[in-house]
Amino acid sequence: MGNKVDQNFSKDEQIRYSRHFVLPQFGPDAQQKLKNSKVIVVGAGGLGSPVLLYLAAAGVGRIKIIDNDLVSLSNLQRQVLFTTEDLNQSKAETAAHKIKRLNPTIIVESIGERITATNALSLLSDGEVIVDCTDNFPTRYLLNDACVLLNKPLVYGSVFRYEGQVAVFNFLLGVNYRDFYPNPPDPNAVPNCEEGGVLGVLTGIIGCIQANETLKILTGFGEPLAGRVLIFDSMTLDSTLIKIPDRKSRDTIKTLINYDEFCKIEQTKPTKSMKEVTVQELKEMMDKNSDFQLIDVREPHEYDICNLGGELIPQGEIPHSVARISKDKKVIVQCRSGARSGNMVQWLEKNHGFTNLYNLKGGILAWAKEIDTSMPTY
């Protein structure tokens, strides 16, 4: 392998990266660039799992993981970094531990907090490449704008049901996410993965492509997916490359803003004034056989996993099922975590004048944690 390899890499590293050393257009020079680089991965879930595994295995010298979520059972269908033993543990810390075991020669940092407009610039400032493995529009716009302000390339990925997208934004001052999506979609028109589903293996495919693009940027081999977006259909295996027009959106990005407000998320979130009941209060009402209506707005497959015996009216059917909801007694609306049910309480109050609705705080997850620990969750 030559003296240069001997001088810059330990014997174990020479063996570990031997397939890279003999790779045309890669070799020891590219491996050294990886060893000297730092990548920040935001999101350690479905996309973050393959990204982190392959960047660590490839020998990226320093990796920072940012994720404030905990591992849940429903994650394990696609988030292959985690196992059943990791449930309720910090994703960032657990992911850091797993990839450090995969490659002990690298340095890994975990940040178990939510990235916001307040901390984004400081958290991302020391990264050479930022990889967006998040699952919501406010954070995507936040990461994009922060990368524009910091002049960092952003490797973007997203998945929904059977389709995924990958692109490289802000590469050499090129187009950014706002050129691709000038305006966020209506929050009521885009279901999340919990509501719409996602094929588990799709996250692996898209995440691996993100890792590939990251390695190209760091080492210089190949041509990064800049100025274009790859759209992949896992049902047909069709892939399409679309050129992204330069809308000069860079000129409009001067500072970080309130991204929930920009994406109109606050209009669909439960507010502090919304009436709620705790799981303890619901349990007491059940024990006393109080006269109330319990409505579950989850999907049928979720209801089959676990339920509290409420009347199942999936969120999408609520607008057509208003007549089934009582106006003469207390009505408690529940879902998995309290988010969807909170949205439905607000929607019904605003559009149909209900004054007797209560959101179940924490949803069925809170019930399983605080009332019935034997209940299966997802």
PEURTA-V457835 format. One line per field, one symbol per residue. phi: phi as a letter, one per 20 degrees, with the letter a starting at -180 (. if undefined). psi: psi as a letter, one per 20 degrees, with the letter a starting at -180 (. if undefined). burial: 1 if it has 16 or more other C-alpha atoms within 10 Angstrom, else 0. A space follows every 50 residues. Layout:
phi = ???
psi = ???
burial = ???
This chain:
phi = .nfgfffecffffffgdffffefgmcmffffffffeecddddodefffgf gfffffffoffccdddadedfcfffffbeffdcgfegmefffffffffff ffbffedccdcecfecffdffffefeeecddedecbfgfffffffffffe ldfceebbcbldccccbddlelmefcffffcgcffffeecfeffeenbfg ffffffffffffffffffdnemdfeemccedcdffdmfccddfefeelfg feedbeceeffgemfffdefefeffccefffffffffelfebdddddfeg fffffabdnffecggfeggecgfeefddbfdddcbfcoffffgfffffff ecmfcdeceefnmfffffeddcfeffcb
psi = irhgghhiqrgghhggkhhhhjpqjeahghhhgghirpppoookcgghgh ggghhghhkphppppopjrqprhihiiinihqrhijpjqpgggggggghh hgniirppppolrpprhhighhhihjqhppookrkqgghghggghghghi lpqpoqqqqpdjqqqqroqkolkaqahhhgnhqqrphiioqahhhirppg hhhggghhhggghghgghhiqaoqlpjqppppoihijqqpppppqojkhh iiohrqaohgghjkhhhiqprhippqqrhghgghgghjlqorpppojaqh hghhgqrjjrponqgiighjkhiipqjirppppqbgiigghgghggghgg ijkqjkqppopibhghghhhgniippr.
burial = 00001000100001001001100001111111111011111111111111 11111111111111111111110011011111000110011111110111 00101111111100111001101110111111111011111111111110 11111111111111111111100111111100000010000000000111 11111111111111111110000111111111010000000001000001 00000100110011000111000011111001000000000011111110 01100010001111100100000010000111111111111111111100 0001101111111111110000000010
